[in-house]
Amino acid sequence: MKTDKKRIAVVKKERCNPRACGDLCIKLCPVNRMGKECIVKDEKGKAAIDEMLCTGCGICSNRCPFNAISIINLPKELQQEPIHQYGQNGFHLYNLPTPFFGKVTGILGRNGIGKTTAIKILAGLLKPNLGRIDEEAGYEALLQHFKGTEAQIFFEKLKKGEVKVSYKPQKVELIAQQYKGKVRALLSNIDEKGKLDEYAKALGIDAILSRNISDISGGELQRVAIAATLLKDANLYILDEPSSYLDVKQRLRTAKFIRSLLSPQVGIMVVEHDLVVLDYLADMINILYGEAGVYGVVSIPKTVREGINVYLSGYLREDNVRFRDHELKFYSRPSLMSKSSESLIEWTSLKKQLGDFSMESDEGKITKKAMIGVLGENGIGKTTFMKLLAGELEPDEGEINEEIKIAYKPQYIEIEKDMLVALFLKEAIKKYSNQLIKPFGIDSLKERMLSELSGGELQRVMITHTLSKDADVFLFDEPSAYLDVEQRLMVAKTISTIMEIIGKSCVVVDHDLLFLDAISSYLMVFQGKPAKFGKIKGPLEMEEGMGLFLKDLGITFRRDKDSKRPRANKEGSQLDTSQKSKGIYFYS
């Protein structure tokens, strides 16, 4: 249905602070000054904007000291009602991704762009309102809205009960709050296929079936949630960020198992930020673009290779839409900083025992200007080693020779004392305004308290805080957690740039192979048995380290001929077989 609506006005209520600004937007609005009520206070005293009266002048959004207001002049194609709008001046979603039976459809986009909203609508968990904020749209209204499209066919089947959806939410940690008791009991109550033991073994959770839900780790809880979703007798499975909390091996193993459930009658939809996993898992891609927290637009579906490459390019040719002002680039080889033989940290053969777990390492060193990635399964000693380097743990045998300053961002971020972001990042704002504050989007967070931040916002703040320290070696444990694709690649580029500028070294633990490929010149590989024993290999040259790790997984990689991003070869494909016969697991 067409409308004469030309723009959308979004007020981020959590940022709006009328007491501090003195109702600045209300006072400055030209329409208000003409005697009309374009910007007023809502029932909670926050700004509320009448989109029909708004002229799109941008004064309120430009002058708001808390970046709480966004005024978007809509392109002609979007001057219609959205699929869903969250209340007055709330987020707008345009279009929906398309499920395909017999295929895995990936959904790719920034955080806050509407991915979860879209799949909740498809799962029947959220009733869309077609922009009418006081009423839900019925099936007839949806069918009329999507007339002549694949979505119309989907909603017709959904209306007739021909589509049964099983949905895995993003926040799997809520499961432990809602369910008590043993893992097996939870999955047994859900198991509609009678395949609990088969699925548990395939997902690597067979050993924890007798444990309490409250006692399992984040990665184990994620795989339990995936098992619970897939054990339902459905024909459309929707999984929101299934790789979160999983290590590389678990991610690829899980992706392989999810694909194995496809049939001509079964469709799967996946929201995912790990491009290696998404590429390995999906057949088709729907791109979401727009402005985070303001509006999101769903593109037409594309093949997985084309979709990811288009997303990296930032340009949708068929719609003539540039949704990012720069291309996300990869290179055939990681960019090497000038090599140095000067050692910053050296260690002898190390041993460390923590309960039933033991870790050991041959002698090694970190030289000046080295960018070192760290790969390995969960529970194999990566964080233990980082704590040894940071001086938070002492080795039981061997010694670490370091007379330098260390800056360390731990895996689990704990706020010791709540304070304003601006105060917490005082040094970073002073030293790296252009290099960190602007690219990390910190400006819009400065007037908020640390405790108010989302996981991704807090991650960016902590990375910024760590980089602003006066140190010789910087340690980052899982810096890509909670970040979307763009943020991950921006973080990789920024860390590399800062290290180049100051001539320092960096060690990064992460599970996103694409992220590590973008940031690392060298690799340390952890091998062993999770929760029992870990052995460190390296630092090694990038190609050698990746080859060692991927050979253990039995997976080969190539580089995309256009974007140069690393891509996992399909198991048993001609390229996979050829590379394995030559012993080439990572194509540099």
Residue pairs with C-beta under 8 A, 6 or more apart in sequence:
1 80
1 81
1 130
1 145
2 79
2 80
3 79
3 80
3 81
3 131
4 79
5 51
5 52
5 74
5 79
5 81
6 56
6 73
6 74
6 79
7 51
7 54
7 56
7 71
7 72
7 73
7 74
8 51
8 71
8 72
8 74
8 92
8 294
8 295
9 49
9 51
9 54
9 69
9 70
9 71
9 72
9 89
10 69
10 70
10 72
10 89
10 90
10 91
10 92
10 293
10 294
10 295
11 46
11 47
11 48
11 49
11 68
11 69
11 89
12 67
12 68
12 69
12 70
12 293
13 44
13 46
13 68
14 448
14 452
15 66
15 67
15 68
15 444
15 447
15 448
16 46
16 47
16 66
16 68
16 69
17 66
17 68
17 447
18 41
18 45
18 46
18 47
20 65
20 66
20 447
21 64
21 65
21 66
23 41
23 47
24 63
24 64
24 65
25 39
25 47
25 60
25 63
25 64
25 69
26 32
26 39
26 40
26 41
26 47
28 59
28 60
28 63
29 38
29 39
29 59
29 60
30 55
30 57
30 59
31 38
31 39
31 53
31 54
31 55
32 38
32 39
36 53
37 50
37 53
38 49
38 50
38 53
38 54
39 47
39 48
39 49
39 50
39 60
40 47
40 48
40 50
41 47
41 48
42 48
42 88
47 60
47 68
47 69
47 89
48 88
48 89
49 60
49 69
49 71
49 89
51 89
54 71
56 71
56 73
57 71
58 71
60 69
60 71
61 69
61 70
61 71
65 447
66 447
67 443
67 444
70 291
70 293
70 294
72 291
72 294
72 295
75 321
77 319
78 94
78 295
78 297
80 94
81 130
81 131
81 132
81 145
82 92
82 93
82 94
82 130
82 131
82 295
83 93
83 94
83 95
83 96
83 118
83 121
83 128
83 130
83 145
84 92
84 93
84 117
84 121
84 126
84 128
84 129
84 130
84 131
85 91
85 92
85 93
85 129
85 131
85 133
86 133
87 133
88 133
90 133
91 112
91 114
91 117
91 293
91 294
91 295
91 296
92 131
92 294
92 295
92 296
93 114
93 117
93 118
93 295
93 296
93 298
94 290
94 295
94 296
94 297
94 298
95 297
95 298
95 299
96 118
96 121
96 122
96 146
96 151
96 298
97 105
97 107
97 118
97 119
97 122
97 269
97 286
97 288
97 298
97 301
98 105
98 149
98 150
98 151
98 154
98 284
98 286
98 301
99 105
99 122
99 154
99 236
99 267
99 269
100 267
100 283
100 284
100 301
101 235
101 236
101 264
101 265
101 266
101 267
102 262
102 263
102 264
102 265
102 266
102 267
103 262
103 267
103 268
103 283
103 284
104 258
104 259
104 262
104 267
104 268
104 269
104 270
104 281
104 282
104 283
104 284
105 267
105 268
105 269
105 270
105 282
105 283
105 284
105 285
105 286
105 301
106 269
106 270
106 271
106 272
106 278
106 281
106 282
106 284
106 285
106 286
106 304
106 307
107 115
107 118
107 119
107 269
107 270
107 271
107 272
107 285
107 286
107 288
108 272
108 278
108 285
108 286
108 287
108 288
108 307
108 308
108 311
108 485
109 115
109 287
109 288
109 289
109 296
109 311
109 484
110 288
110 289
110 292
110 484
110 485
110 486
110 487
111 292
111 456
111 483
111 484
111 487
112 292
112 293
113 288
113 289
113 290
113 291
113 292
113 296
114 288
114 290
114 295
114 296
114 298
115 240
115 271
115 288
115 296
116 170
116 240
116 271
117 126
117 296
118 288
118 296
118 298
119 167
119 238
119 240
119 269
119 271
120 126
120 167
121 127
121 128
122 154
122 165
122 236
122 238
122 269
123 165
123 167
123 238
124 158
124 165
125 167
127 136
127 137
128 136
128 137
128 142
129 135
129 136
129 137
130 137
130 141
130 142
130 145
137 145
139 155
139 158
139 159
142 155
143 152
143 155
143 156
143 159
146 152
146 155
154 163
157 163
163 235
163 236
164 232
164 233
164 234
164 235
164 236
165 234
165 236
165 237
165 238
166 229
166 230
166 232
166 234
166 236
166 237
166 238
167 229
167 237
167 238
167 239
167 240
168 225
168 226
168 228
168 229
168 237
168 238
168 239
168 240
168 242
169 225
169 240
170 240
170 241
170 244
170 271
172 218
172 221
172 222
172 224
172 225
172 244
172 245
173 218
173 221
175 213
175 221
175 224
175 225
176 213
176 214
176 216
176 221
179 186
179 213
180 212
180 213
180 214
181 212
181 213
182 209
182 210
182 211
182 212
182 213
183 205
183 208
183 209
183 210
183 211
183 212
183 213
183 216
183 224
184 196
184 209
184 210
186 213
186 224
186 228
187 196
187 200
187 209
187 224
187 227
187 228
187 231
188 196
190 228
190 231
190 232
191 231
192 231
192 232
192 233
193 231
193 232
193 233
195 231
196 227
196 231
197 206
199 227
199 230
199 231
199 257
200 206
200 209
200 227
202 253
202 257
202 260
203 223
203 226
203 227
203 253
203 254
203 257
204 223
204 250
204 253
205 220
205 223
205 224
205 227
208 216
208 220
208 224
213 221
213 224
216 224
217 245
217 378
217 379
218 244
218 245
219 245
219 246
219 247
219 250
219 378
221 245
222 242
222 244
222 245
222 246
223 246
223 250
223 254
226 239
226 242
226 254
226 258
229 237
229 239
230 237
230 258
230 261
235 265
235 266
235 267
236 266
236 267
236 268
236 269
237 258
237 261
237 266
237 267
237 268
237 269
238 268
238 269
238 270
239 258
239 268
239 269
239 270
239 271
240 271
241 271
241 272
241 273
242 254
242 255
242 258
242 270
242 272
243 251
243 254
243 255
243 272
243 273
243 274
243 277
243 511
244 481
246 254
246 378
246 511
247 376
247 377
247 378
247 511
248 375
248 377
248 511
248 513
248 549
248 553
249 377
249 553
250 377
250 378
251 274
251 276
251 277
251 511
252 277
252 280
252 553
252 555
252 568
255 277
255 280
255 281
256 280
256 571
258 268
258 270
258 281
259 268
259 281
261 268
262 268
270 278
270 281
270 282
272 278
272 281
272 282
273 483
273 484
273 485
273 488
274 511
274 512
274 513
274 514
275 308
275 485
275 514
275 565
276 512
276 513
276 514
276 566
276 567
276 568
278 285
278 304
278 308
279 304
279 305
279 308
279 567
279 568
280 568
280 570
282 304
283 303
283 304
284 301
284 302
284 303
284 304
284 307
285 301
285 302
285 303
285 304
285 306
285 307
285 308
285 311
286 298
286 299
286 300
286 301
286 302
286 307
287 298
287 299
287 302
287 307
287 310
287 311
287 316
288 296
288 297
288 298
288 299
289 296
289 297
289 299
289 316
289 321
289 323
289 324
290 296
290 297
290 323
299 316
299 319
300 318
301 307
302 310
305 560
305 567
308 563
308 565
309 560
309 562
309 563
310 316
310 317
311 485
312 327
312 328
312 329
312 563
312 565
313 327
313 328
313 563
314 322
314 323
314 324
314 325
314 326
314 327
314 328
315 321
315 322
315 323
315 324
316 322
316 323
324 486
328 485
328 486
328 489
329 563
329 564
330 517
330 518
330 559
330 560
330 563
330 564
330 565
330 566
331 564
332 559
332 564
332 588
333 542
333 588
334 371
334 517
334 518
334 519
334 520
334 521
334 542
335 496
335 521
336 521
337 369
337 370
337 371
337 496
337 499
337 500
337 521
338 369
339 367
339 369
340 367
340 368
340 369
340 370
341 367
342 367
342 368
343 365
343 366
343 367
343 368
344 365
344 366
344 367
344 368
344 402
344 404
344 472
344 473
344 505
345 365
345 366
345 389
345 400
345 401
345 402
345 404
345 473
346 363
346 364
346 365
346 366
346 400
346 401
346 402
347 361
347 363
347 364
347 365
347 395
347 398
347 399
347 400
347 401
348 363
348 398
348 399
349 360
349 361
349 362
349 363
349 397
349 398
350 359
350 360
350 361
350 388
350 395
350 397
350 398
350 400
351 358
351 359
351 360
351 395
351 396
351 397
351 398
352 358
352 359
352 360
352 381
352 384
352 388
352 393
352 395
352 396
353 396
354 384
356 531
356 532
357 379
357 381
357 384
357 531
357 532
357 533
357 534
358 532
358 533
358 534
359 381
359 384
359 385
359 533
359 534
359 535
359 536
360 534
360 535
360 536
361 385
361 398
361 535
361 536
362 536
362 537
364 524
364 536
364 538
364 539
365 539
366 372
366 473
366 505
366 507
366 539
367 505
368 503
368 504
368 505
369 499
369 500
369 503
369 504
369 505
370 505
370 506
370 521
370 522
370 539
371 496
371 499
371 505
371 506
371 508
371 519
371 520
371 521
371 522
372 505
372 506
372 507
372 508
372 520
372 521
372 522
372 523
372 524
372 538
372 539
373 508
373 509
373 510
373 516
373 519
373 520
373 522
373 523
373 524
373 545
374 382
374 385
374 386
374 507
374 508
374 509
374 510
374 523
374 524
374 526
375 513
375 516
375 523
375 524
375 525
375 526
375 545
375 546
375 549
376 382
376 525
376 526
376 527
376 534
376 549
377 526
377 530
378 530
379 530
379 531
380 526
380 527
380 528
380 529
380 530
380 534
381 526
381 528
381 534
381 536
382 477
382 509
382 526
382 534
383 410
383 411
383 477
383 509
384 393
384 534
385 524
385 526
385 536
386 408
386 410
386 475
386 477
386 507
386 509
387 393
388 394
388 395
388 400
389 400
389 402
389 406
389 408
389 473
389 475
389 507
390 406
390 408
390 475
391 402
391 406
392 408
402 473
404 471
404 472
404 473
405 469
405 470
405 471
405 472
405 473
406 471
406 472
406 473
406 474
406 475
407 466
407 467
407 469
407 471
407 473
407 474
407 475
408 466
408 474
408 475
408 477
409 462
409 463
409 465
409 466
409 474
409 475
409 476
409 477
409 479
410 477
411 477
411 478
411 481
411 509
413 458
413 459
413 462
415 450
415 451
415 458
418 449
418 450
418 451
419 449
419 450
420 446
420 447
420 448
420 449
420 450
421 442
421 445
421 446
421 447
421 448
421 449
421 450
421 453
421 461
422 429
422 446
422 447
424 450
424 461
424 465
425 437
425 442
425 446
425 461
425 464
425 465
425 468
427 468
427 469
428 436
428 437
428 442
428 464
428 465
428 467
428 468
429 437
429 442
429 446
431 468
432 464
432 467
432 468
432 498
435 494
435 497
435 498
435 501
436 442
436 464
436 467
436 468
436 494
436 498
437 443
437 464
439 490
439 494
440 460
440 463
440 464
440 490
440 491
440 494
441 460
442 460
442 461
442 464
445 453
445 457
445 460
445 461
450 458
450 461
453 461
454 482
455 481
455 482
456 482
456 483
456 484
456 487
458 482
459 479
459 481
459 482
459 483
460 483
460 487
460 491
463 476
463 479
463 491
463 495
466 474
466 476
467 474
467 494
467 495
467 498
471 504
472 504
472 505
473 504
473 505
473 506
473 507
474 495
474 499
474 504
474 505
474 506
474 507
475 506
475 507
476 495
476 506
476 507
476 508
476 509
476 510
477 509
478 509
478 510
478 511
479 491
479 495
479 508
479 510
480 488
480 491
480 510
480 511
480 512
480 515
483 491
488 512
488 514
488 515
489 514
489 515
489 518
491 515
492 515
492 518
492 519
493 518
495 506
495 508
495 519
496 518
496 519
499 505
499 506
506 519
507 524
508 516
508 519
508 520
510 516
513 557
513 566
514 565
514 566
516 523
517 546
517 565
517 566
520 542
521 542
522 538
522 539
522 540
522 541
522 542
522 545
523 538
523 539
523 540
523 541
523 542
523 544
523 545
523 546
523 549
524 536
524 537
524 538
524 539
524 540
524 545
525 536
525 537
525 538
525 540
525 545
525 548
525 549
526 534
526 535
526 536
526 537
527 534
527 535
527 537
527 552
528 534
528 535
537 545
537 548
538 545
539 545
540 548
542 588
543 586
543 588
546 557
546 585
546 586
546 588
547 583
547 584
547 585
547 586
550 556
550 557
550 585
550 586
551 585
554 571
555 568
555 569
555 571
555 585
556 568
556 569
556 575
556 576
556 579
556 580
556 584
556 585
556 586
556 587
557 566
557 567
557 568
557 569
557 585
557 586
557 587
558 566
558 567
558 569
558 575
558 579
558 587
559 565
559 566
559 567
559 587
559 588
560 566
560 567
566 586
566 587
569 575
569 576
569 579
570 576
579 585
579 587
